[in-house]
Amino acid sequence: MPAYLDTERLTLRHFTAADADLLTELDSDPAVMRFLSGGEPTPADHYRLRGMRNILAGYERWNDNFGLFAAHEKGGGAFIGWFLLRPEPDGPLDEVELGYRLRQAAWGQGYATEGSRALLAKAFTDLGVRLVWAETMKLNIASQRVMEKAGLTLAGPLETPEDMMMVEGAELGGVRYEITKTQWEQR
């Protein structure tokens, strides 16, 4: 399968049905899931039963432009996690969410910032996007730093959804970061 996007050190590509085990393994790490589920792994059969189908349907829905993208190191091809660039299910195509989830072994190496910057460039130059936003828990300082390094700025606080109250720091809420095409062009 051809690359969706290449950076200096990463290749981002569409997931395939055969990639369910990569996602299951990623989501089985309590540290990776700390701010998402309180460290609880995604159920082992989630991706095989419905998760992969939803991911693949996203490519079709958005003509391969948006979705969840597998991230591999160029040197050796190791799977390091995923990046997300997609609109809300019923939202406008010019307002999209940026996200990422990386294996612990890839943390602290600049991969999240590198992949995020590349997706921002693609969004604003190729996909007609006007606004990119990202959200994280207030306690997740590392993710906030990635957003800032990628050029997003703090837009405001968020309330924690009821189904995430078991997550460490949930009582502190979350934060939303944003960047517009105009802001990105002025950087």
Order of alpha helices (4+ residues) and beta strands (2+ residues): beta-beta-alpha-alpha-alpha-beta-beta-beta-alpha-beta-alpha-beta-beta-alpha
